[in-house]
Amino acid sequence: MARSEFDRQIEEGIETAATGVGRLLSGRAMDGVRRTDATFFKSGVRVMDGVEGRVGAWSYLPGWQRLAARLACAGALGGGGWSYWNDPEPTLQALQYGAVVGGGLLVGGGLVHAIRTRGQRELMREWIEPLHLALLDPLGLPAATRPRSYLHVPANFNDDDAEIRIDLPVNLKFNETAVSEMVVKKLALQGVGFSWRYDGRKPYVRVKKVHRPPSKVVFSDPHTRELVEKVPESAPLIGLARGQKIVSVDLDAESPHVLVSAGTGGGKSVILRAISAQLIHHGAHAYILDYKRVSHLWARGVPNVEYCRDIADIHDALIRLGAEGRRRIEVAEKLDDDAEPSEVGPRVVILLEEINATMKQLTRYWEQVKEKGDPKVSPAVDALAEILFMGRAVRLHVLLVAQSATARALGGPEMRENFATRILARYTQNAWRMLVPEVQPAPKSTRHIGRAQVVLGGSAHETQVMFMSDAEARSWALAGAIGPEVTLEKVSTPQPSSPPGEPLLHEEKEDHSPPGSQSEPDATPPALQKPSCEPAAGGSEVPPRGRPAAAALPETASSEEDQEEPVGLREAQEKYLPHLTIEALRTARKDDPEFPQPTGKKGNQLLYLPSVLMKWANNRPKAVLRNMDDYFG
């Protein structure tokens, strides 16, 4: 008897239901398509051949997890339906409150998850997905393969002890050289080795660093000190790269200026301290323009070092340095081709700390002191731009520090281009693209203390920066030869008018020479006038604490100082420095190498100019910088 159409439909329905129940209970896909190699107990690691389209994370779960999720959903739906059937009103009320609570938990959990996985998302977007797309063809993988299923790249993959593992196809139909080259290029790795394993059901390759910079480079190490002694005077040691290779920048031949960009804790001041101490050791004159006030306390009282903390002093120092650069250009034009570079004048290094805050304060200060007819742009900003464009011939070198070295912070993109050497530490990908777009792909930033990328001539060199403690930097700076003083013009600092809160007055606009002096076109510039910032200490030897051993009283004073009546320390404290105690002044006179020198004596009492004492009080460090001997933990 032939089967009827109805009987055939019943059999097909029973067969379909049985198949569905089997797939449900076995944890397989309900459509019957096997997209990954996942089994009931093991997660999937690769996409099956012939699968097209995107393969979701659900397909990589083991069968028991999918079964548990399905049973949980079926149980929740069944329980809810049974409860509604027996008592609908309480069930609806519970669903309403439960929806609100569940929605709140869902939103809160989503936010927490988004914050905690932000680094992983950036890692996936910036590194893993581009590597995955580059390896599809060399490894012969299906386009629907999930990157995380075979690429095991940790967030700190650029650290010295990090390990990258890549699962390989079982058929081994790929080119090792092509795969390794793509991994190095897409992850911007340097000095790595590949360990290939082909046996078994799960072949893989491990990628680890084999040539890395030293974990520490400290000046106290005899080998490091020997290297510092051997490097040329114009090329201070920055640190060591892999294979103990010296990393330095020649300020005369390669790059006259250096830009340091680093996030918080990246060691910006440490880098500047190491470079500047070496230059001062060889006789360079240093101007430390430190709006943070305490970044380089090691340099206090060091000969040929001017430390400017107030924005007014920084403003005037930049103007004077710009004038010195113009003078040196005129001198350089008259020199023969075979003349020594030092004939234009001693080397001057300008440490400009925290350019982001300093440039804003310079602009604001100029808005307060400028008068009608003065230029809109601060002359200090223009002077800095002039110095950066003057080049290596004038022997003026800017070491500039910035957390975010944007073109706006530096006064324009053309000013940033004058820094041929750029040192980056703890940088973001955006910072790298902004500062070093010619070096791609950008190396992954590392949290290793003292590790930086020194970019010179279009090449990035992973470098362990040399660490000098405050005491070591000071000792090394004092151990060298004391170079001649730099001759700079004097610029009067505008001072606030008597009633507080009124606009500052610009006291001097055109004439920068001392009263009574006459300049000639070819005459040697006048002797160095003591700047408004903390003056360089004199003498050939300066004790770690206290004033220079052979400090002489100033022979001349400016016209402003001539009008002042010298006073004793107690009278100065009562009239001009009421915020300081007489004990504090006496202690500073004994211990502070930058305390003003007396102008004379009245009996046994030393006399001081009130304006000089007030300037010292305004520029003295407001806090003590902690010594960084624990730099390496």
MORA-V236807 format. One record per backbone hydrogen bond with DSSP energy under -0.5 kcal/mol. CO is the residue of the C=O (numbers start at 1). NH is the residue of the N-H. If there is no record, write none. Layout:
CO;NH
CO;NH
//
This chain:
4;8
5;9
6;10
7;11
8;12
9;13
10;14
11;15
12;16
13;17
14;18
15;19
16;20
17;21
18;22
19;23
20;24
21;25
22;26
23;27
23;28
24;27
29;32
32;34
33;35
35;48
39;63
40;64
42;39
46;37
48;51
54;56
56;59
57;60
57;61
58;61
60;44
62;65
62;66
63;67
64;68
65;69
66;70
67;71
68;72
69;73
70;74
71;75
72;76
73;77
74;78
75;79
76;80
77;81
78;82
79;83
80;84
81;85
82;86
83;87
87;91
88;92
89;93
90;94
91;95
92;96
93;97
94;98
95;99
96;100
97;101
98;102
99;103
100;104
101;105
102;106
103;107
104;108
105;109
106;110
107;111
108;112
109;113
110;114
111;115
112;116
113;117
115;118
117;121
118;122
119;123
120;124
121;125
122;126
123;127
123;128
124;129
127;131
128;132
129;133
130;134
131;135
132;136
134;138
135;139
136;140
136;141
138;175
142;145
144;55
146;149
147;150
147;151
150;152
150;167
151;153
152;154
152;165
154;157
156;159
159;162
162;209
164;207
165;152
166;205
169;172
172;174
174;176
175;179
176;180
177;181
178;182
179;183
180;184
181;185
182;186
183;187
184;188
184;189
185;188
187;444
191;210
191;211
193;208
194;196
195;206
197;204
203;168
204;197
205;166
206;195
207;164
208;193
210;212
212;243
217;467
218;221
221;225
222;226
223;227
224;228
225;229
226;230
227;231
232;235
234;251
236;249
238;466
239;247
240;464
241;244
241;245
242;245
245;241
246;248
247;238
247;239
249;251
250;254
250;255
257;421
258;400
259;261
259;423
260;402
261;425
263;266
267;271
268;272
269;273
270;274
271;275
272;276
273;277
274;278
275;279
276;280
277;281
278;282
279;282
279;284
280;283
281;481
285;349
286;288
286;306
287;289
287;351
288;290
288;308
289;291
289;353
290;293
292;294
294;297
296;299
297;300
299;302
302;305
302;537
304;286
305;307
306;288
306;308
307;309
307;534
308;290
310;314
311;315
312;316
313;317
314;318
315;319
316;320
317;321
318;322
319;323
320;324
321;325
322;326
323;327
324;328
325;329
326;330
327;331
328;332
329;333
330;334
331;334
331;335
332;335
336;339
340;343
341;344
342;345
347;285
348;397
349;287
349;351
350;352
350;399
351;289
351;353
352;401
354;358
355;359
356;360
357;361
358;362
359;363
360;364
361;365
362;366
363;367
364;368
365;368
365;369
366;370
371;374
378;382
379;383
380;384
381;385
382;386
383;387
384;388
385;389
386;390
387;391
391;394
391;396
392;395
395;348
395;397
397;350
397;399
398;258
398;400
399;352
400;260
401;355
402;262
404;406
406;410
407;411
407;412
408;411
412;415
412;416
413;417
415;418
416;419
418;420
420;422
420;457
421;259
422;424
422;455
423;261
424;453
425;263
428;432
429;433
430;434
431;435
432;436
436;439
438;440
448;451
450;465
452;454
452;463
453;424
453;455
454;456
454;461
455;422
456;459
459;456
460;462
461;454
463;452
463;465
464;240
466;468
467;219
469;473
470;474
471;475
472;476
473;477
474;478
475;479
476;480
477;480
481;483
486;488
488;529
492;494
495;505
499;502
505;507
510;512
512;490
514;517
520;523
534;307
537;304
541;549
548;551
558;562
559;563
560;563
561;564
564;566
567;608
568;572
569;573
570;574
571;575
572;576
572;577
577;580
581;585
582;586
583;587
584;588
585;589
586;590
587;591
588;592
591;546
591;593
592;595
600;607
602;605
605;602
607;599
607;600
608;567
609;613
610;614
611;615
612;616
613;617
614;618
615;619
616;620
623;625
628;631
630;633
//
